């Protein structure tokens, strides 16, 4: 039996629900198909009492469904109420398994429960979470088989089988093992998929007998039992035959199937193979399949409010109404300073026409791109950014020109004109700006933050290609021969290739015959020599520097081994073309020789140290190679007063962002758990509101528009980010000293009311005290000079200072 | 910020050492050169000058406590402050002695001096402990955190208990007693003495190991308490091999635990030593401030 509607909406998340609500309000024939028995499964699965934020604050909400920052329960309650009030035609338990467009133009939506729905238009709002993977065996839907765990303390004295070997399964198993008898079932013979900490935790729990583990095993059947004390039993297929476990509960954490396969099966095309890429959609959110619209996270809009606005707009578009997008006033404000600005559409067209790099993207992508970006109109002579700034935004020149100061000493400049771009070096290498850029006459620039630019590079191959080409040329030019122009370098650039190395990979070995030169573009290298059967690290080569030139100039054998200390990308120049370049430019040879002499002297000094390289090796093994600034504590000076932690808490709203005690130590050098301000911060990878930024001096900080989702906390491999709410205010020094009011300086704040309600929690991390004068408080507050912050370039000097 | 670690003594190339040295030398030169008819004392113009310098120094030295607690704002690094605190505080001994012209008596003035000396010498102990104990502490910890060590003790206890449970109720009771008797930290003296009270129970377990070894020679230790007899009885009674094995394992666990407990106790001891002197240094410096006010007031009113 089939039902026919005008609009079928798939998925009742913020986007889908808002669309259904608008359709209901407008009296459209519609149906909202939801797989789960409740609305908005992603938010439903948030932990209890989680505070949900409504960033971006400046964007107005346009939806018949209300949404304000608040606890998960309040928001879900308001949505349920709105769904009932607006009489949304919602069908629960309808998991759409296929969408096909029939020759008559109607869509046919097949559901997993056998129902079929026909519709003229489809709005896809299924998000990116995907469908939870179930056990896939008989009994997978029994009431005591569950696929999530809200509160592990809810269960006590039960026998619980946890199925899965990922982080979620391990975390659940460990938390449950406190009060229950836990069995974990792992399909494979190890927990390699999990994070290191979790892997160590589960192995320890298994060894200690707290958790029983079945390796190489999988569930075969789950049965409900009506007699006996246990609710059911699970039959396992193991390597040694079958096993039966009497159980109270099964918790399966098997991940989710990414929605991409399903979406592609509907005929929607993705622009690239990159897993982060999203389908291309028109300004009206229509995909390449006519009549199929995509809203929300799946379309590249991860924030709740954006998705809700799109839900509203998409219904209007389907009805053929013209709506001004909710972001129109924002864009208008952005473009206002642009000379000759008339309308947003015209300004967008102008940007796209003038900047070739941006001509590759769709109008909707450009809109989104511009929402993230800023339009800058610096006066002639104004500095756009200075050499050695740590900013990493990308600039496109819409009009006018800028001058790049290639050589500050001789004031040699290169002029870039309309349509060109700059800032790609800082963006790609994650390091300091390599040159100062000064605005010229009539300059109109679009400044794009790192994340938006990276998203563009990863999703549009043409953009990546173009930027890489320019990068190679400019890298060679700025590092070797500033006096040469593009034409003179054409053959070197043409023969140059990009090469990727994983951490620990060898670029070349000591004693090999050298045939190429590497210019480090991303990451860093270590140079080491084999001395007395032991590999001794002699130096650290950060991005922007080169290795391997000497084998090309003089002796043909490599004098040392070059190894990637972290994931690294280099520009590889062939020996032949480089030799030609040297022959053509005698000044280059002198320059290389001068630098070589310096390096050789430094290496010799390191070799003379008995164990100098060991400290560097230790630091690099702690991931310090990707740091830009790392806190080190000399444990022979540290008196464990924790004044560093106190100072951090006192200067940062009561929460310390560093853990002095935790972390490894080698030869009295202790690496505490504290932010290293990585070149390519892992925390920035997946921040929905793009709240993690890098300040001009290199500090990676979290801006106020954090929504508290916790992605950065999970992504940081060093565990330096955590979620915290604002503590109550403290009394001043005198009122504490004389009147005994509240906690004193350095003491933990106590909350007298100890409320247990949902509190706004945001991510906090070290910002290197960028807003406090005098440098990082932890270092300034150390009474014995045990705490210092240094950058990896200083490691050799540091190692030498430690003898 | 320099890319190296510097201790408070060689901070900024020992800048404050030279400042303190210059101040001391200047005071000595002035003292020798001055030579008043009545003999050097606090009442001469040099006496007043040195007294004023000393009083200001004391107030400034005490401001270190305020600086340490003001975490925001400028005002140099705390390391620099502490370096100056140590060197200038040391020079205070000389300045105060020159101020009084080495005149002592049973009065408030000398009391003030004594108090000051106690404060300064407790500070010397502080410097000594700051230079000595951090390294010892690191070595003792073997890169484990205290929390991790405590957790490990808890786990060893649980394992030992589980193991003992499978052997015999008597053994179980012994292990339980040993666990209950393990106390780490506590009052000032138990912190400083680095003793964990599990010693008694653990010692008896160790004695049991010894007794078991000598048991073959059929000699029992008459000193050992009930614990050993319980264990030895067990081994002697020819309980089955599995239980013997379990008992050996249990003894391993208990001695392993003892080793960690000793390390934790020592860790606590080191930290306690690095803090204990402050309980003399700080209160007495407040006492000194009060006595100093008394000294200054009395000199002006009764002189």
Contacts between the chains, C-beta under 8 A, distances in Angstrom:
chain1	res1	chain2	res2	distance
A	208	B	155	6.3
A	208	B	158	7.9
A	208	B	159	7.1
A	209	B	162	7.7
A	632	B	5	7.8
A	634	B	5	4.0
A	635	B	134	5.9
A	635	B	135	7.3
A	635	B	137	7.5
A	635	B	138	4.1
A	636	B	134	5.3
A	636	B	135	4.4
A	636	B	138	6.9
A	637	B	5	6.1
A	637	B	7	5.5
A	637	B	130	7.9
A	637	B	134	6.0
A	638	B	134	5.4
A	639	B	129	7.9
A	639	B	130	5.2
A	639	B	133	7.4
A	639	B	134	5.9
A	639	B	274	5.2
A	640	B	134	7.4
A	640	B	137	6.9
A	640	B	271	5.7
A	640	B	274	6.9
A	641	B	274	7.9
A	643	B	68	6.9
A	643	B	78	7.2
A	646	B	71	6.9
A	647	B	71	4.1
A	650	B	71	3.9
A	650	B	72	6.9
A	651	B	71	5.3
A	651	B	72	5.1
A	661	B	145	4.9
A	661	B	146	7.3
A	661	B	147	7.7
A	662	B	145	6.2
A	664	B	143	6.1
A	665	B	138	6.4
A	665	B	143	5.0
A	668	B	135	6.9
A	668	B	138	6.0
A	670	B	138	7.9
A	733	B	66	7.2
A	733	B	69	6.3
A	733	B	70	7.2
A	744	B	69	7.7
A	745	B	69	3.9
A	745	B	70	7.5
A	745	B	71	7.0
A	746	B	69	6.4
A	746	B	71	7.6
A	772	B	72	5.6
A	772	B	73	7.6
A	773	B	73	6.9
A	773	B	74	5.1
A	774	B	73	7.4
A	774	B	74	4.5
A	774	B	75	7.7
A	775	B	1	6.5
A	777	B	71	5.5
A	777	B	72	7.0
A	779	B	1	6.8
A	779	B	77	7.2
A	780	B	77	5.0
A	780	B	78	6.2
A	781	B	68	7.7
A	781	B	71	5.8
A	781	B	78	5.3
A	782	B	77	7.6
A	782	B	78	6.2
A	782	B	79	6.1
A	783	B	8	7.3
A	783	B	68	6.8
A	783	B	78	4.8
A	783	B	79	6.3
A	783	B	81	7.7
A	783	B	82	4.6
A	784	B	7	6.6
A	784	B	8	5.5
A	784	B	79	6.5
A	784	B	82	6.8
A	784	B	130	6.0
A	785	B	5	6.3
A	785	B	6	4.9
A	785	B	7	6.0
A	785	B	8	6.1
A	785	B	11	6.1
A	785	B	77	7.8
A	785	B	79	3.9
A	786	B	5	6.7
A	786	B	134	7.6
A	788	B	1	6.3
A	788	B	2	7.4
A	788	B	3	7.3
A	788	B	4	7.4
A	788	B	5	6.1
A	789	B	1	6.3
A	790	B	1	7.5
A	790	B	3	4.7
A	794	B	3	3.7
A	797	B	3	5.0
A	797	B	4	7.5
A	798	B	3	4.8
A	798	B	4	6.2
A	801	B	3	7.0
A	801	B	4	3.7
A	801	B	5	7.4
A	802	B	4	7.7
A	802	B	5	7.6
